[in-house]
Amino acid sequence: MAQITKELILAQAREFGGAVPTPERAEELAATLNVLIGALDEASEGLPLEAEPSNMARALEELAGD
């Protein structure tokens, strides 16, 4: 799994405009996003997610119920 870095957060903030976070806040955001991505990877490990389910909202609700 690719890791999101502080540098990526800062680069994307500059690219999309608006307020650019401080390096410290970018580090916090990167860490939080990496935890979230890891949790999603773990939760979906056994699921065949080659394509978006026809009822994506229901699929996410079912995953959240575990």
C-alpha positions as CSV (number, residue, x, y, z in Angstrom):
1,M,0.0,0.0,0.0
2,A,1.3,3.4,-0.9
3,Q,1.8,5.8,2.0
4,I,0.4,9.3,1.9
5,T,3.1,11.8,2.9
6,K,3.1,15.3,4.3
7,E,4.7,16.3,1.0
8,L,1.8,14.9,-1.0
9,I,-0.7,16.7,1.2
10,L,1.1,20.0,0.7
11,A,1.5,19.5,-3.1
12,Q,-2.2,18.6,-3.5
13,A,-3.2,21.6,-1.4
14,R,-1.1,23.9,-3.6
15,E,-2.5,22.2,-6.8
16,F,-6.2,22.6,-5.8
17,G,-5.8,26.1,-4.3
18,G,-7.3,27.4,-1.1
19,A,-5.6,27.3,2.3
20,V,-2.3,25.3,2.4
21,P,-2.0,23.5,5.8
22,T,1.1,24.0,7.9
23,P,3.7,21.2,7.6
24,E,2.6,20.0,11.1
25,R,-1.0,19.8,10.1
26,A,-0.1,18.1,6.8
27,E,1.7,15.5,8.8
28,E,-1.3,14.9,11.0
29,L,-3.6,14.7,7.9
30,A,-1.2,12.2,6.2
31,A,-1.1,10.0,9.3
32,T,-4.9,10.1,9.7
33,L,-5.5,9.2,6.0
34,N,-3.0,6.4,6.2
35,V,-4.8,4.9,9.2
36,L,-8.1,5.2,7.3
37,I,-6.7,3.6,4.2
38,G,-5.3,0.8,6.2
39,A,-8.6,0.2,8.0
40,L,-10.4,0.1,4.6
41,D,-7.9,-2.3,3.2
42,E,-8.3,-4.6,6.2
43,A,-12.1,-4.4,6.1
44,S,-12.3,-5.1,2.4
45,E,-9.5,-7.8,2.3
46,G,-11.9,-10.7,1.6
47,L,-14.3,-8.8,-0.6
48,P,-14.2,-8.9,-4.4
49,L,-14.2,-5.2,-5.2
50,E,-13.2,-5.3,-8.8
51,A,-16.0,-2.9,-9.7
52,E,-18.3,-0.6,-7.8
53,P,-21.4,-2.5,-6.5
54,S,-24.7,-1.6,-8.0
55,N,-25.9,-0.3,-4.6
56,M,-22.7,1.3,-3.2
57,A,-24.5,3.0,-0.3
58,R,-25.9,-0.3,0.9
59,A,-22.6,-2.1,0.5
60,L,-20.9,0.6,2.7
61,E,-23.6,0.4,5.3
62,E,-23.2,-3.4,5.5
63,L,-19.4,-3.0,5.9
64,A,-19.9,-0.4,8.6
65,G,-22.2,-2.8,10.5
66,D,-19.3,-5.3,11.2
